[in-house]
Amino acid sequence: MRVAMIGTGYVGLVSGACFADFGHDVTCVDKDPSKIERLERGEIPIFEPGLDDLVAANVRDGRLSFALDGAEAIRAADAVFIAVGTPSRRGDGHADLSYVHAAAEEIAGLIEGFTVIVTKSTVPVGTGDDIEAIIRARRPDADFAVVSNPEFLREGAAIEDFKRPDRIVVGAEDERAQAVMREIYRPLNLNETPILFTGRRTSELIKYAANAFLAMKITFINEMADLCEKVGADVQQVARGIGLDNRIGSKFLHAGPGYGGSCFPKDTIALVRTAVDAGSPVRLIETTVEVNDARKKAMASRVSEALDGELAGKTVALLGLTFKPNTDDMRDAPSLDVAPALIAMGATVQAFDPEGMTEAAHLLPGVVFKDGPYDAVEGADVVVILTEWDQFRALDLNRVKRLLRQPVMVDLRNVYRPEDMRARGFRYASIGRG
Ligand SMILES: NC(=O)c1ccc[n+]([C@@H]2O[C@H](COP(=O)([O-])OP(=O)(O)OC[C@H]3O[C@@H](n4cnc5c(N)ncnc54)[C@H](O)[C@@H]3O)[C@@H](O)[C@H]2O)c1
């Protein structure tokens, strides 16, 4: 199949590279010239494990190319995927569809022969109808179908998730479009990945329902963690105790500083707005959003409490800035709430993140960036683990203790064991462990 991928970000580049690896002929298009230049030089503009090798191999084999101008690729395509951003719209939290609509306009002028337009971006219910109307208005006689195919990959494990997904969801009423989508995903038949065909609107909603459910699950265990602290229970054992029940499942039950990232915060708010507009509010998700926002804001006070309420004039070492490990993505990361709050309380913040510091430098004015975890810890009054990168799971704790002014750790990801840390002489605070 000939595939044009419009938008070469975290989703577009991974999807494009994986489709090429499936054997399709893929052009990844982006309007950002610096991205395309870097890709053409063989550089990967984002950090995603394994993506450099996958891109290089498929470029070498002639199945993957990049373009600033998508005209040629779109004309030739059997399927044009839209994988542009759908951030929160300023002011009201609705998904900002301006990039999607602009992409639809561009595509409309170019398609030739039967073409399937596939929305991979996360878009509110009814967006497929908008895209169809935009294209139909410009090209009344064009032969095309608009399909929804939401993406469920996780940054940091994106290639594995794309190639071995739990399921593929395709919202397509048109039979020819269904056949094209089956063909595109055919290699996944080999490992018997279920393809769920639904109506387009249903498919659009499935994506929001999935993200909202997971965000709610994280928020649930975070509230249990707070309760554990009050009643002397251990949230990790609670999570295991409930997670072994198949009806509940063990994933997304790790208590922490609140969810962040490029999807959950914006998608939960967008779902809330859609539901209000439809006259069917989703109260559980409204509450999830509120509880999570408050939680991220409250994390700085935990650091202050670990220093007996005296943050002014103190130095805080922050380990981890990205919203989770194995990505450079800083969008809505808890660090964006925690670091400014610490600074506002009078602390000096020195931070290290293995991949996020280039992006963080624009977003966290006033933070001093260090070259490694031990540099960040040196001379600090407290070390805070904010993102559970592997290298922070295996710190040389004796060295950390020597470098700190006082042995205090606030572990917002429960990486270490309280009894071990106390035995080593640390004042140690974590989440939801008695
Ligand atoms: N990041 C994730 O983990 C993830 C997972 C599942 C779904 N999604 C969804 O996928 C979509 C894309 O997310 P992302 O994280 O890849 O975004 P991103 O910001 O990393 O990438 C979007 C890219 O689209 C480009 N673009 C915008 N308009 C364009 C146009 N008209 N023509 C060509 N290129 C254009 C931008 O320059 C940018 O490079 C969003 O709707 C998001 O919600 C993201």
PDBQT file of the ligand as one rigid body, heavy atoms in Angstrom, charges set to zero:
ROOT
HETATM    1  N1  LIG A 501       2.115  11.230  21.742  1.00  0.00    +0.000 N 
HETATM    2  C1  LIG A 501       1.430  10.142  22.051  1.00  0.00    +0.000 C 
HETATM    3  O1  LIG A 501       1.866   9.320  22.864  1.00  0.00    +0.000 OA
HETATM    4  C2  LIG A 501       0.090   9.869  21.418  1.00  0.00    +0.000 A 
HETATM    5  C3  LIG A 501      -0.486   8.609  21.548  1.00  0.00    +0.000 A 
HETATM    6  C4  LIG A 501      -1.715   8.368  20.937  1.00  0.00    +0.000 A 
HETATM    7  C5  LIG A 501      -2.346   9.371  20.226  1.00  0.00    +0.000 A 
HETATM    8  N2  LIG A 501      -1.769  10.615  20.130  1.00  0.00    +0.000 N 
HETATM    9  C6  LIG A 501      -2.440  11.633  19.338  1.00  0.00    +0.000 C 
HETATM   10  O2  LIG A 501      -1.789  11.726  18.072  1.00  0.00    +0.000 OA
HETATM   11  C7  LIG A 501      -1.809  13.073  17.597  1.00  0.00    +0.000 C 
HETATM   12  C8  LIG A 501      -0.405  13.555  17.309  1.00  0.00    +0.000 C 
HETATM   13  O3  LIG A 501       0.317  13.573  18.532  1.00  0.00    +0.000 OA
HETATM   14  P1  LIG A 501       1.895  13.739  18.577  1.00  0.00    +0.000 P 
HETATM   15  O4  LIG A 501       2.297  13.548  19.991  1.00  0.00    +0.000 OA
HETATM   16  O5  LIG A 501       2.512  12.893  17.518  1.00  0.00    +0.000 OA
HETATM   17  O6  LIG A 501       2.013  15.279  18.160  1.00  0.00    +0.000 OA
HETATM   18  P2  LIG A 501       3.339  16.097  17.724  1.00  0.00    +0.000 P 
HETATM   19  O7  LIG A 501       3.089  17.489  18.128  1.00  0.00    +0.000 OA
HETATM   20  O8  LIG A 501       4.545  15.366  18.217  1.00  0.00    +0.000 OA
HETATM   21  O9  LIG A 501       3.351  15.978  16.130  1.00  0.00    +0.000 OA
HETATM   22  C9  LIG A 501       2.452  16.630  15.290  1.00  0.00    +0.000 C 
HETATM   23  C10 LIG A 501       3.222  17.031  14.020  1.00  0.00    +0.000 C 
HETATM   24  O10 LIG A 501       2.288  17.437  13.028  1.00  0.00    +0.000 OA
HETATM   25  C11 LIG A 501       2.888  18.461  12.264  1.00  0.00    +0.000 C 
HETATM   26  N3  LIG A 501       1.835  19.153  11.501  1.00  0.00    +0.000 N 
HETATM   27  C12 LIG A 501       0.835  19.913  11.982  1.00  0.00    +0.000 A 
HETATM   28  N4  LIG A 501       0.048  20.330  10.949  1.00  0.00    +0.000 NA
HETATM   29  C13 LIG A 501       0.562  19.805   9.820  1.00  0.00    +0.000 A 
HETATM   30  C14 LIG A 501       0.190  19.841   8.439  1.00  0.00    +0.000 A 
HETATM   31  N5  LIG A 501      -0.907  20.502   8.030  1.00  0.00    +0.000 N 
HETATM   32  N6  LIG A 501       0.956  19.186   7.549  1.00  0.00    +0.000 NA
HETATM   33  C15 LIG A 501       2.046  18.512   7.940  1.00  0.00    +0.000 A 
HETATM   34  N7  LIG A 501       2.434  18.414   9.230  1.00  0.00    +0.000 NA
HETATM   35  C16 LIG A 501       1.701  19.051  10.162  1.00  0.00    +0.000 A 
HETATM   36  C17 LIG A 501       3.623  19.293  13.291  1.00  0.00    +0.000 C 
HETATM   37  O11 LIG A 501       4.639  20.082  12.716  1.00  0.00    +0.000 OA
HETATM   38  C18 LIG A 501       4.181  18.196  14.212  1.00  0.00    +0.000 C 
HETATM   39  O12 LIG A 501       5.483  17.786  13.821  1.00  0.00    +0.000 OA
HETATM   40  C19 LIG A 501      -2.543  13.878  18.665  1.00  0.00    +0.000 C 
HETATM   41  O13 LIG A 501      -3.895  13.962  18.326  1.00  0.00    +0.000 OA
HETATM   42  C20 LIG A 501      -2.390  13.029  19.909  1.00  0.00    +0.000 C 
HETATM   43  O14 LIG A 501      -3.412  13.226  20.836  1.00  0.00    +0.000 OA
HETATM   44  C21 LIG A 501      -0.547  10.878  20.689  1.00  0.00    +0.000 A 
ENDROOT
TORSDOF 0
